[in-house]
Amino acid sequence: MSSTPSRRRFMQSVPALGTLMGTLFGLSAAQATEPAKPAAAAAPAKKERFPGDPPEHHIVYQINHAEWEYIEHILNSISAMLTKYEDNVGIAVVVFGAGIHLLAKNPKRDIPELLRQRVKAQAKDYGVKYIACGNTMKTVGWEKKDMVDFAQVEEVGAAAIMELQEKGYAYLAW
């Protein structure tokens, strides 16, 4: 047990001694007799990241419609996340329902080539994972060979979203 609290009480009870001690140590009487304040907690050091380190942030989007404006909004959001977090964000996009045409080599719906090029660039240049729903592909009559080369295929798109959430991905639906 430390004797500091009892010394402090003694110093406070004898003001003249506090003044003398303060003079000896360059403190005012008030400082010498004042109870010690707890030291401020140091701010936690920010973890340094290096190229190739796993990202700290994770998000999963869904694309389940084929409307151009809808797809463009999601691709713009992905671009904004990449701009803000650069290589410190893991992004997955699960594509199912009518949105599946975005990942088809020969879509059966009219998907602008510009949107398809943006998706390809996000996958190839920024590591965005595009995941096609196998159930939706079966409904349309497609197999893995009918999808763009960078598309991953999961048996059930909804299960892929759930499993990514279980791994810490935030889920964003439009």
C-alpha positions in Angstrom: 0.0 0.0 0.0 1.4 3.4 -1.0 1.9 6.1 1.6 1.1 8.9 -1.0 -2.5 9.5 0.1 -1.5 9.8 3.8 1.4 12.2 2.9 -1.0 14.3 0.8 -3.4 14.5 3.7 -0.6 15.5 6.0 0.6 18.2 3.5 -2.9 19.6 3.2 -3.3 19.7 7.0 -0.2 21.8 7.5 -0.4 24.7 5.0 2.9 26.2 6.1 4.7 22.9 5.3 2.9 22.9 1.9 4.3 26.4 1.2 7.8 25.3 2.3 7.7 22.2 0.1 6.3 24.2 -2.8 9.2 26.7 -2.5 11.7 23.9 -2.4 10.3 22.2 -5.5 9.1 25.3 -7.4 5.4 24.9 -6.8 2.8 27.2 -5.3 1.3 26.3 -2.0 -1.9 25.4 -3.8 -0.1 23.1 -6.2 1.9 21.5 -3.4 -1.3 20.7 -1.4 -3.6 20.0 -4.3 -4.6 16.4 -4.7 -3.0 14.7 -7.7 -5.1 14.4 -10.8 -5.3 11.2 -12.7 -3.2 11.2 -15.8 -5.2 11.5 -19.0 -5.5 8.3 -20.9 -3.3 8.2 -24.0 -5.2 8.0 -27.3 -4.9 4.6 -28.9 -2.2 4.6 -31.6 -3.7 4.4 -35.1 -2.7 1.0 -36.6 -0.3 1.5 -39.5 -1.4 -0.2 -42.7 0.9 -1.4 -45.5 0.1 -2.2 -49.1 -1.4 -5.6 -49.3 -2.8 -5.5 -45.7 -6.4 -6.8 -45.4 -8.9 -4.0 -45.5 -10.5 -2.7 -42.3 -13.8 -1.9 -43.9 -16.2 -4.3 -45.8 -19.4 -3.8 -47.6 -21.7 -5.9 -49.7 -24.2 -4.5 -52.2 -26.9 -6.2 -54.1 -28.0 -5.7 -57.7 -31.3 -7.2 -58.4 -32.8 -5.0 -61.1 -31.7 -4.3 -64.7 -32.7 -0.6 -64.9 -29.7 1.5 -66.0 -30.3 4.3 -63.5 -30.5 1.8 -60.6 -27.3 0.0 -61.6 -25.5 3.4 -62.2 -26.4 4.6 -58.6 -24.9 1.4 -57.1 -21.7 1.7 -59.3 -21.4 5.4 -58.3 -21.6 4.4 -54.6 -18.9 1.8 -55.1 -16.7 4.4 -56.8 -17.3 6.7 -53.9 -16.3 4.0 -51.4 -13.1 3.3 -53.4 -12.3 7.0 -53.5 -12.8 7.4 -49.8 -11.1 4.2 -48.5 -8.8 3.3 -51.5 -7.4 -0.1 -50.7 -8.8 -0.1 -47.2 -12.3 -1.4 -48.2 -13.4 -4.9 -49.3 -16.4 -4.6 -51.6 -18.6 -7.5 -52.8 -21.7 -7.2 -55.1 -24.2 -10.0 -55.2 -26.1 -10.0 -58.4 -29.4 -11.8 -58.8 -32.9 -11.5 -60.2 -33.1 -9.2 -63.3 -29.7 -7.8 -62.3 -28.0 -11.0 -63.4 -27.9 -9.7 -67.0 -25.2 -7.3 -65.9 -22.7 -10.2 -65.5 -23.8 -12.2 -68.6 -21.5 -12.5 -71.6 -24.7 -12.1 -73.8 -27.3 -10.5 -71.6 -31.0 -11.0 -72.6 -31.8 -7.5 -71.4 -30.5 -4.2 -72.7 -27.6 -3.3 -70.4 -25.5 -0.4 -71.6 -21.9 -1.4 -72.5 -20.6 1.6 -70.4 -22.1 0.0 -67.2 -20.6 -3.4 -68.2 -17.2 -1.8 -68.7 -17.4 0.0 -65.3 -18.2 -3.3 -63.6 -15.3 -5.0 -65.3 -12.9 -2.2 -64.4 -14.0 -2.3 -60.7 -13.4 -6.0 -60.6 -10.1 -6.0 -62.4 -8.5 -2.7 -61.2 -9.9 -2.5 -57.6 -10.7 -6.1 -56.6 -14.5 -5.6 -56.3 -16.0 -9.1 -56.1 -19.0 -9.6 -58.3 -21.0 -12.7 -57.3 -23.7 -14.2 -59.5 -26.6 -16.1 -58.0 -26.6 -19.7 -59.3 -30.3 -20.1 -58.7 -31.1 -17.0 -60.9 -28.7 -18.3 -63.6 -30.6 -21.7 -63.6 -33.9 -19.8 -64.0 -32.5 -18.0 -67.1 -30.8 -21.2 -68.4 -27.2 -20.0 -67.9 -24.1 -21.8 -66.6 -20.8 -20.4 -65.4 -19.5 -20.3 -69.0 -22.3 -17.8 -69.9 -21.0 -15.3 -67.3 -18.1 -12.8 -67.6 -14.8 -14.3 -66.6 -14.4 -12.2 -63.4 -17.8 -13.2 -62.0 -17.9 -15.7 -59.1 -20.9 -18.0 -58.9 -22.5 -18.9 -55.6 -25.4 -21.4 -55.5 -27.7 -19.0 -53.6 -27.2 -15.2 -53.8 -29.1 -14.5 -50.6 -26.9 -17.0 -48.8 -23.8 -15.3 -50.1 -25.1 -12.0 -48.7 -25.8 -13.6 -45.3 -22.4 -15.3 -45.2 -20.6 -12.0 -46.0 -22.5 -10.3 -43.3 -21.4 -13.1 -40.9 -17.8 -12.2 -41.9 -18.3 -8.5 -41.0 -19.5 -7.0 -44.2 -22.0 -4.2 -43.9 -25.1 -4.8 -46.1 -26.4 -2.1 -48.4 -29.5 -2.6 -50.4 -31.0 -0.1 -52.9 
